């Protein structure tokens, strides 16, 4: 692909003069690139969802209590916290395609190491290596797409990107159960190998070489300071969701907040910080980060709350729970083909407001679930919630980059990915804390259905607050990306009157 496509983040008015043959070629190009990047997202999502099913079996084979396997999970989180901020700078320095392929290879090496692990320390080390690859795959993959696709094609490209990745949570739980039952848990990690190899081959053949010409200074002090801050915050959120770790969690969260404050002071004094807080001054980016973060807190909470409620509150089996919770992912998958048309018709602002109301209402309805509800009604509510929540993420992910210039695209993807990971972890902490309020106030030790209802109402309220920021978007925000006819017509009228 030629360099002009990489620079093709051009106004929509230029796209009108593009020949139809060129448009068709670009459409095929962005779909191929999106699917290549999606292979990495699919691999990461599948790995995470399959792994949770196999933890008891892994603990037995490794001769360690299942609670100790949390070290393997948190080592992965640590790698994400440290290396996500560095992904944008590395992509600028060595080229986005090179770093993307390297990240996949690191993830594969870590997967092989996990499969070959004979002890807990070996598994922890392999998961850390896997996390280094995972930290760079998704933000650099998104950067590859952003730099290779014209803005007017961005919404459709992001829909193609997310659709295969959504298959991971759908396939993960049943596939994990089959592997643990009929094969060996080590095949969970071997599954990544063919997917990763196809991703590397596809990237080398289809993805243009973008970046690598500049030699930006690597912000080592900022890398260390942000890594320690984010690591403390992620571990703090992780521990806050578990019993008997409140004091340690509080110390980590306070330490992470203090280090984060020090980083903000440091970032004001350097020209190219590894995480650039001045990006928040770009209205569409800042509003997307805040609104998307509030919504992702709820997204992180729902997978934590639903399985517990169905198994502890309803008495459902793990297999039945997994089948029911798939409805949310199926609803999200159904939405992706509609998102470009909806955004073209109503624009980002109005669409995100309506989707935010619907999504929050869906989460609030989960608080009403009871064992005597028809399964079909529960499935319908979860599919409804997944549909509109996924629409919000498509909108937030697209409009965040609507007004980011090419020179700052790498910094923006790193910043955005960091907040994504942080708020998903915060969602689990929020859900766990809300779940414990009832037992703490009443002095009991057991969880009841009312506790789950209260927790769902809390996270639904948090999701609803995103509307305050969605309303601050300009009516024509992201019109170049969405092709919103009303905004483009208004812009044309203004030009004619001038």
Secondary structure as the mmCIF struct_conf table of DSSP 4:
data_model
#
loop_
_struct_conf.conf_type_id
_struct_conf.id
_struct_conf.beg_label_comp_id
_struct_conf.beg_label_asym_id
_struct_conf.beg_label_seq_id
_struct_conf.end_label_comp_id
_struct_conf.end_label_asym_id
_struct_conf.end_label_seq_id
HELX_RH_AL_P HELX_RH_AL_P1 UNK A 3 UNK A 6
TURN_TY1_P TURN_TY1_P1 UNK A 7 UNK A 7
HELX_RH_AL_P HELX_RH_AL_P2 UNK A 12 UNK A 16
TURN_TY1_P TURN_TY1_P2 UNK A 17 UNK A 17
BEND BEND1 UNK A 18 UNK A 18
HELX_RH_AL_P HELX_RH_AL_P3 UNK A 20 UNK A 62
TURN_TY1_P TURN_TY1_P3 UNK A 63 UNK A 63
BEND BEND2 UNK A 64 UNK A 64
HELX_RH_3T_P HELX_RH_3T_P1 UNK A 66 UNK A 69
HELX_RH_AL_P HELX_RH_AL_P4 UNK A 70 UNK A 83
TURN_TY1_P TURN_TY1_P4 UNK A 84 UNK A 86
HELX_RH_AL_P HELX_RH_AL_P5 UNK A 87 UNK A 94
HELX_RH_AL_P HELX_RH_AL_P6 UNK A 96 UNK A 116
BEND BEND3 UNK A 119 UNK A 119
HELX_RH_AL_P HELX_RH_AL_P7 UNK A 120 UNK A 148
BEND BEND4 UNK A 149 UNK A 149
HELX_RH_3T_P HELX_RH_3T_P2 UNK A 151 UNK A 153
HELX_RH_AL_P HELX_RH_AL_P8 UNK A 154 UNK A 182
BEND BEND5 UNK A 183 UNK A 183
TURN_TY1_P TURN_TY1_P5 UNK A 185 UNK A 186
HELX_RH_AL_P HELX_RH_AL_P9 UNK A 187 UNK A 206
BEND BEND6 UNK A 207 UNK A 207
BEND BEND7 UNK A 211 UNK A 211
BEND BEND8 UNK A 213 UNK A 213
HELX_LH_PP_P HELX_LH_PP_P1 UNK A 216 UNK A 218
HELX_RH_AL_P HELX_RH_AL_P10 UNK A 220 UNK A 240
TURN_TY1_P TURN_TY1_P6 UNK A 241 UNK A 241
BEND BEND9 UNK A 242 UNK A 242
TURN_TY1_P TURN_TY1_P7 UNK A 243 UNK A 244
HELX_RH_AL_P HELX_RH_AL_P11 UNK A 246 UNK A 267
TURN_TY1_P TURN_TY1_P8 UNK A 268 UNK A 269
BEND BEND10 UNK A 270 UNK A 272
BEND BEND11 UNK A 274 UNK A 275
HELX_RH_3T_P HELX_RH_3T_P3 UNK A 277 UNK A 281
BEND BEND12 UNK A 282 UNK A 282
HELX_RH_AL_P HELX_RH_AL_P12 UNK A 283 UNK A 308
HELX_RH_PI_P HELX_RH_PI_P1 UNK A 309 UNK A 313
BEND BEND13 UNK A 314 UNK A 314
HELX_RH_AL_P HELX_RH_AL_P13 UNK A 318 UNK A 366
TURN_TY1_P TURN_TY1_P9 UNK A 367 UNK A 368
TURN_TY1_P TURN_TY1_P10 UNK A 371 UNK A 372
BEND BEND14 UNK A 373 UNK A 373
HELX_RH_AL_P HELX_RH_AL_P14 UNK A 375 UNK A 399
TURN_TY1_P TURN_TY1_P11 UNK A 400 UNK A 403
HELX_RH_3T_P HELX_RH_3T_P4 UNK A 406 UNK A 408
HELX_RH_AL_P HELX_RH_AL_P15 UNK A 409 UNK A 442
TURN_TY1_P TURN_TY1_P12 UNK A 443 UNK A 443
BEND BEND15 UNK A 445 UNK A 446
HELX_RH_AL_P HELX_RH_AL_P16 UNK A 449 UNK A 464
TURN_TY1_P TURN_TY1_P13 UNK A 465 UNK A 465
HELX_RH_AL_P HELX_RH_AL_P17 UNK A 466 UNK A 470
TURN_TY1_P TURN_TY1_P14 UNK A 471 UNK A 472
BEND BEND16 UNK A 473 UNK A 473
TURN_TY1_P TURN_TY1_P15 UNK A 475 UNK A 478
HELX_RH_AL_P HELX_RH_AL_P18 UNK A 479 UNK A 482
HELX_RH_AL_P HELX_RH_AL_P19 UNK A 485 UNK A 497
#
